[in-house]
Amino acid sequence: MDEDIFYGAAYKGSKRFSQWEVPTANATGFGAAADDYMERGIDLNEQLIHNKPATFFFRMNSDSMIGAGIHSGDVLIVDRSIKAVTGKVIVAILEGELVIRRLQKNFNGVVLMAENKKYADIPLSVFDERANVWGVVTFTIHHL
Amino acid sequence: MKAIVDCNSFYCSCERVFHPELDHKPVVVLSNNDGCIISRSDEAKKLGVQMAGPYFKAKPMIEKFGVSTFSSNYNLYGDLSWRVMETLRVLVGKKNVEVYSVDEAFLDLEEMPSEKLQQLSIEIKETVERWTGIKVSVGVAPTKVLSKIANHLAKKNKVATQCVVVLDTEEKINDALRRTPVDDIWGVGRQYAEKLYRFQINTAKDLQQMDIEWAKKNLGGVMGVRLIKELRGETAIKMEEELVNKRMIATTRMFGQAVDNIKDIKEAIATYTSRAAEKLRRQNSAARTVSVFIVPKEQSHNTYFRHGPTISSYITLPAATSITQELIKPAVQLVNTLYEEGKIYKKAGVMLSDIVPDDSIQGNLFCAPAKNSNRLLMTMMDNVNFAMRDDVLKFAASGTARDWKMRQELRSKRYTTRWNELYEIK
């Protein structure tokens, strides 16, 4: 699964840093030994953004995907370069509007499913990846 | 082979990324201050909306046909432009991309096998569109001038060409040149075109066949020779390294509404100076000359959009500096000398020139060098403003109310640069 590839070659984000930006232990004597092991701290971008020029942020503003653990107010990370396959949560283009739904392809065709019983499934008579998919949701950021 | 990748109606394309309902609908984008139309979608062009035409003139038509209109959202366009260029850098390698403008880039494809160029161009076009949402046209040919012609043909026949034209054989090039009038050639301005027409040089093909020695004498020397060589497929305009440091930095704006008092003009000038100084520091430079200009509005009613002659003046500082307050002071003093009571002003600007690298400032024997604490203050101010945005830290001379500020009534959200303006999805 492509979610597992965390260090894509295309990543051009915050890995650009010079050795001078690495904080030194600023200590003398024994403490200085730690200097040799100083490395750059953990950066969330590495984990959450695989392809920076193709990654966009959205804000969730409904309870339609509550079953998938996406709550109103969450930040959605959307990657336009990932292929939308069945089962993925996508930002879909529906009659000129952007909506978030799970993409479900089966023998009868393509359905955009909400993760909340209050919302009806949206069957698509024709599905065109280019016309119907804006991007694939890869992560959400949720405030506890 | 060289390629030019050019975004289709870039600003309109940007608006469509987050407004898919506008696909295949007429869209226009207005300039700073909502004065003129600066970008039109194909659908708007078909309706006859004029480029660079004043907005108020086109307004009846815009309302009649329901053309979607936006104020310019430079934060969004700048971000999407970066994404397009970055995608190109990922695809063909950083060293092979020359960013030519906000929406155009030349690519050096010398390393590509020629039989793969068509396929590669289509891949470039589709990947950029898939990743960024921006539609582009690609023109490929042996030289920059020819690639521009290829791109022009691609844009003129979007459906037939799928926005990709590769001129890789002599026949294709000749055919393209015959179909291109000289004023469509890259680098040929209106005056130069008139000159060519006077010599009975009507198409790019005619120009290509001119004698080089004759051109040197009659077609403006080097310029004519370069054009002819490029049209013949000989490289005369090389790929350029990105221009990292600007030789001149200008900040110019129209006022949101006409301004008549000196206090507002001074505030505007102070603000523009701060902005220019920030740009100066970002490229690690310092400037020695500060120029200020103000443009009065012409008094008569029927020339609503014309403005009077520009009034300008400049001052040369004892030493080059990049410290905002050292630049604001002379700039604001210049306003005193330029301002005339009773006149109404439409526009003002600041230009910094005589730019030198920050680390090699020529000292002046008679005045103390910039204090280090000022330099630190500037770094801190830039960092805070960059992180917090919207110029949270500014000099008091820039004022606080900003009555003269830009009018941007129809601006879309800054979806890609502001946390509080993200697209809200259901």
Interface residues (C-beta under 8 A of the other chain):
Chain A: A10 K12 N51 K52 P53 A54 F56 F57 F58 R59 M60 N61 S62 S64 V75 L76 R80 S81 V91 I93 E95 G96 E97 L98 V99 I100 W134
Chain B: F18 H19 P20 E21 L22 D23 W82 R83 V84 E86 T87 R89 V90 T127 R130 W131 T132 G133 Y415 T416 W419 L422 Y423 E424 I425 K426
